[in-house]
Each structure stands twice: as C-alpha cells, then as structure tokens.
Amino acid sequence: MEFGQRRDPTRRVVGLVGVVLFHVLLVWGLVSGLARKAVELLPAPIETKILEDAPVEEEPPPPPPPPKLDVPPPPFIPPPEITIQTAPPPTNTITTTQTPPPPTPAPQPAPRPAGVSKAPVVKAKACREPEYPAVSERLGETGTVLLQLLVGVDGRVTESKIEKSSGFERLDKAAQQALSRCKFEPGTTDGQPTAAWAQLKYTFRKQN
C-alpha cells in the first residue's frame, strides 16, 4: 500500500508556463494601455511669443505762430488846394481885317523852241549788199525785209531788229547781218550828231 500519490512533472511545467504567460500578457497590457492613456492625457505643448509693442510715431510740434508786426499808419497827405479863377465875360468887339490883294505872279519864261532834228540818212547802196543764201536761191525764196537800225553819233549801227519779215528766216538773218555792218550819215539835233532810229528796206530777188 502506497502512502502518497506521485505527481506528474509535465503538468507542473505546463502550469508554470501558463502562469508566466499570463503575467507577461498582463504586464504587456498594462504597459501598452497606460502608455497610450498617458500620451493622450498629456496636453499639447504651448508656444509662447513675445509681442513687441508697435513704435508710436511722435507728432512733430506745431510751428510757432507768426510774429505780430506793428504796421505804422499811412502818412497823412493833405488834400491839394484847387483854386478856380473866374474870368470876366468876354465883350463883343467887331474887328475889321483888310486882306491884301494877292501878289501878281511872275511872268513865265517863254518856252524854248524845240531843237531842229534831222533823221539819219540810211541807203542800202552805201554799203555792201547782203549775200543771197545759196539754199534760198536754190529753193527760189524771195521777199522784202524791213529793218530798224539805231545809228550812233559816228554813223555806225549800234542795234538792229527786224520790223517786217520777208517770210523766210534765212533771208531776214542775211539782210540783218550785212546791213548792220554799214556806216551811214547820223542824225542831228540843232546841228549836233545824235543817235536815232531809222528804217531800211531790202529786197531779195531771184537772179536770172
């Protein structure tokens, strides 16, 4: 007969392991739960800032009042004295004025008689005849040229112009150039030679 029962070692080990696990889980649950609650209960950090007071602009002092100037009163100018003289009324008088007769005008000098003028003497026979232009002669051009010649005091022509054309410019130029080289008898005034205009006519005829 056995006085005591022999315990199973395996069951003992399992029980110890279970107790250890229970304590580990309990510790872990306490640690994790308390830590989370502690974190939740801790308030958020408070940020603090130091605010500086804004600078107060000082108003400039008001300008000093303008000085009071004592204006002297204007000088006293006495009014001018005006004296009006009263003239006596004019008396009616009759004055007779005699107007002298106008002076007799001086006799005008007798007009001087105009000087006796004599026209220059111009003759085509007195100078060399103009040459008949060969072209005009071949074409049968004919006509009469009337020239105006200004004859100087020495009898030479100083200016010339065509008064009437022959109808052909070649004939007009030939007559003007030739007759302007002539020397004529100048005109006179009171016997003194003077420059004057004169007319000269020249006719170009077809030679047989």
LUMGUMI-170770 format. One record per residue: z, y, x of N, C-alpha, C, O in turn. Coordinates in pm, whole numbers, plus 50000, padded with zeros to 5 digits. Atoms other than C-alpha are relative to their C-alpha. Layout:
% LUMGUMI-170770
ZYXZYXZYXZYX/...
This chain:
% LUMGUMI-170770
500004988450085500005000050000500005012250089500785013050184/500154987649916498925034950141500825010949934500735013149813/499154989250052501425063450107499265013049979499745021249901/500794987350015498925091550126498514997850001498014988550064/501485000850003495235097450050499405008150115499905018750150/500714993549888492875107050333498915009649944498015005649869/500954989950051490975139550266498654999150073498554995150189/501395000449946487135142750311499775012850081499925023750025/500214987949917486335166850606498775007949958498705020049980/501234992750040482935175450464500315010049891499825021349897/499664990950109484345190850151500775012050053500645023250003/499214989049943486685211450361499085010350069499275022450057/500914990949929483905225650571499205008049899498985020049918/500804993050102481855234250260500835010849935500335021749907/499154989850062484805252250109500215011950089500185023450044/499824988849907485395272650421498755008750009498815021050011/501264992249992481735282150443499845008649875499405020049883/500144992250124481785292850076500915012149999500525023049957/499084988649996484865314350128499495010950092499555022850062/500534989949905483295330550434498845007749940498765019949953/501164993150060480065337750246500445009949892499905020849878/499524991150106482005352149955500535013150056500265024050007/499464987949939483885375650182498915008850061498955021150054/501104991949940480705385450364499275007849892499005019749909/500714993150109478935393650034500865011249942500375022049909/499124989750054481955412449912500045012250090499995023650046/499974988749906482135432950227498685007849999498635020150002/501344993149999478425439550221499815008549875499325019849883/500144992350124478505450449855500865012550003500445023249958/499154988349994481435473249917499435010750093499415022750064/500514990149901479885488750223498785007149947498685019449953/501254993650047476465494350069500245008849879499695019849873/499764991950120477725507149734500785012550030500425023249982/499214988149968480365530449877499225010050083499355022150067/500774990649916477995544350134499025008149915498835020149935/500974992850085475405552549864500725010549917500245021749902/499284990250080478025568949644500505011450085500535022950041/499524989249913479385588049938498895009750031499085021950035/501154991049973475915600950018499695008449879499385020249892/500314992350122475375610749653501055010549973500745021249922/498974990350031478735627849631500035011750097500555022350065/499984988949903478215648749945499085011249952497925008649920/500864988750046476895683349845498955003350105499135000650224/501094995849908473655696849994500505011250089501355019150048/499564989249911474055719650295499625013749946498545015549890/500214986250050474325756350207499505008650115500145009750220/500574991049899472055780250400500545014049976500545019049863/499474986450009473545813850469499155009350085498785005750197/500764989749930471615845050573500785013149996501425016549896/499344986949992472965878250686498975010749963498015012950037/500924989550045471215906050492500435013250060501575017850048/499734986849942470915938350676499705010749897498725009949823/500234988950094471215969850477498765007850042498565010750160/501234992249971467875988850447500395013850050501315020149999/499674986549948467866020850651499755010749896498715010949830/500094988950097468436051050436499355012050069499855017150169/500694988349943465936079050505500775012749964501055015749848/499274987450022467746111250551499015011149967498045013250041/500864988950040466116140450371500205011750096501325015250132/499864988549909465296169950600500725011549930500605013249809/499294988650063467446200250541499005010049945497945011850004/500944990150058465816226750319499815011750096500735015350170/500264988649910464126255950504500915011849964501315013649849/499154988350029466186287150539499265010049913498045011149924/500674990050087465456314150281499415011150084499955014750188/500634989149923463086341850396500935012050008501685015149915/499114988249987464836372350530499565011149906498375013149882/500254988850090465056401350296499725012550083500545017050162/500424988049929463146431250428500185012049908499795011949791/499844987650076464056465450315498725008250010498395013450117/501254992350003460806482350211500355014649975500985018049875/499694985750022461046520050258499185005549885498065001049864/500764994150111459966540549961498795007750053498855013150163/501194992749953456476556249984500335014850021501155020549949/499734985649975456426591550128499535008449882498545005349816/500334991150110456326619149877498865009450042498985016850139/501154991249974452946636949870499915009849887499695006049772/500074990050109452956669349680498585001149946497635000150023/501354998850058450016673549439499335012750052499995023050071/500694988049950447316697549564499955011049895499885008649774/500074988450090447226731849419498545003549976497805006050071/501384996950039443976738849234500005013949936500705016749839/500114986250050443066774949179498615002249945497645000750020/501294997650066440246782748935499825015049985500625021949921/500304985750010438696816848973499045002349885498004995849875/500824996650116437246831248661499125011850035499605022950061/500944989249966434086851248731499735008349876499745003249764/500314991450117433276880948511498644996349943497774991850018/501295003550062430416875448265498895008450062499065020350088/501114992349940427016884948410499485010649904499475009149782/500584989050080425476917048296498504998249997497904994350097/501445001350018421946916648163499315011850067499515023350030/500764989549928419706935648402498544996250000498214984350004/501455001949999415956939248398499495005150133499685016750169/500534996449868414266938848737498494998749997497964988449955/501475000049998410636947548778499554996850142499905003650238/500515004149870408856929549060498505001850002497804996849914/501434997749985405446940649177499434989950100499884989250214/500655009949915403236912949317498825006350070497925011850005/501134993849930400926924749591498734992149975498794980049954/501265007250023397266915949544499744990250114500134992750228/500285009949895396066885149732499085006050106498235014450077/500844994449893394516892150070498554995649984498264984849933/501435002950008390786893050090499664989550104499934991450223/500325010349902389526860950250499005005050103498115013050074/500904995949892387806864950583498634994049975498534982849925/501365005150023384056860750569499744987550086500064987050205/500325012349930382886825950661498835002350095497885009550064/501134998249908380676823450966498754993549942498824983549871/501285005150051377056817650888499764986150057500004983850176/500255013549950376096780750912498985000150112497985007450110/500905000849886374496771551236498754992349959498854981449902/501225007250039370926761851184499904986850074500234985650192/500135013149940370236725451242498975000350111497975007450108/500935000349887368596717051567498654994149960498554985949870/501345005050026364926710551568499844986850074499924986150197/500115013449942364436673251620498544995649998497764999149910/501355005449987361306655751732500124985050025500844980650115/499925014649990360796618451687499314995350127498405001850177/500695005249882359866597051985498554995949967498234992349854/501415003650016356176590152037499814986050059499924983950180/500195013849957355516552652048498604995749959498234996549842/501355004850025352006538752079499824986950074500184985550190/500215013049938351026502752143498995000750113499034992550205/501004998749894348116514652356500645004550131500045002950238/499374995049879350626529952602500654988950082501134991450193/499375010949926351926495752706499104987749996498094987449926/500775012349992350636461452784500104992549868501184991249810/500035007050128349546442052478500734986550011500704980250117/499345013150000351586411252380498974988750014497844989849967/500865011849985350096377552474499994992149870501024990149805/500155008150120348746357052188500534986050032500024979650123/499515013449973350776324652175498884989849984498144990249885/501095009850002348436295452254500074991149877499054987849818/499865008650119349876274151973499555007549876498875002049790/500374992150118349466302351721498495002049996497895001649889/501464998149996345886308451838499284987249961498284987749890/500645012650034345026271551810500154996849853499264990949792/499765002750142346556269751464499425010949911499445009749789/500594989250079344886301851356501025009049934500755014449826/498974991550059348126321251292499715014650032499505018150148/500224985749984347616358651238501015007449914501625001449825/499094992050080349716387151098500415012650071500125014450189/499564987149947351256421451149501525000250008502204996549912/498564999249977354736426751295500405014750001499795022850071/499464986449999356716458651219501344999950070502274993250026/498804999849917359346466151483500735013249989500115023749966/499174988149987362226490851502500465000550145501094991150194/499674998749858362696503751858500895012150020500595022949969/499114988949966365566525151987499595004850140499804997950240/500504994449875364056547652256501075009150058501525018549993/498974991949935366556561952503499465013050054498285016150040/500394986849947366516596052674499014998650115498305008250146/500955002149891364496580752961498714993749951497844990650032/501225005450056361836567152725499964984849994499014979249939/500005014650004362796530552769500704995149874501585001849819/499435006050121363646507752477501344993550035501414984750121/498675005549975367376500152471500404989449897501314981549920/499705009750105367396479852148498784998449911498025007949891/501155002550088364856463751917500404990049893501304981949912/499795009450110364766444951586498744999349916497955008749913/501185002550082362146430751354500255005849861501155001349790/499884993850132361726452551046499274991749895499774989649784/500805008250093358996431350883499304989350080498654992250180/500575011349927357856396950993498524998449968498045002349861/501415003350020354266386051036499844987349919498734984149875/500055012850069355116353450866500074988250096500184976750054/499945010549899355186334251193500985004550108500845015250168/498964996349906358216334151418499475001450141499955009950217/500544999149864356156328251733499335013650023499475019450130/500654986949987354106359951669501055011150006500905020650083/498964989750001357256380451592500695000950136500875011950188/499305000149871359016369851915499095005250111499545012750197/500924995349896355896375952128499865015149996499855021650101/500154985450011355486411451993501295007150040501235017450108/498734993549968359196419952024500284999950150500715010050205/499735000949856359496407752384499065009050080499495015550176/500974992049923356326425252503500195014949977500225022550075/499904985850029356756458952327501365005850038501485017950054/498704994649958360456461652421500025003650148500955010350193/500084996549858359376464552788499185012650025498965016550139/500854988149984357246495252722500855012450023502055012549997/499354987149981358106530852812499255010349918498035011749931/500604990550092357496557952550500535014150028501365016350116/499534986249989357976595252509501245001549913501164999449792/498764999650081361606600652399499985011449899499225020949913/499824989350096362596621552102500865011150059501535009250161/499264988449951364186656152145500725006649884500325005549768/499264991550094366716678251971500225013350071500875014050175/499984986749937366386715552046499434999450141499935005950233/500675000949871364106706052332500674990750099500144988850209/499295008849909366646681752488499734985449961499774982149842/500265014050033365826644352514501224993749933502364996249971/498925006950072367866622952276499514986449956498324984349934/500365013650043367926586552177499735000149850500455006549774/500375000550141366256579151845499214987349973498614981350062/500745011950042364756550451646498585003949962498325014849912/501414998050037361016546951596499414986749960499884976250003/500665012250047358726521851425498704998050077498015007550116/501255003649932355866503651592499454987549933500164977749912/500675011050069353366480851423498974993950093498235000850163/500995007049917351336454351598499454988449918500184981249849/500685010350078348736430851450499354989950092498624993450185/500675011049928347696397051586498784995949918498894992049802/501265003950064344026389951506499394988350076499534987150198/500685011349938342076358651570498765005050074497895011850019/501124995449917339676364551854498814990849978498944978649965/501255007450020336046354651810499584993150131498564986350135/
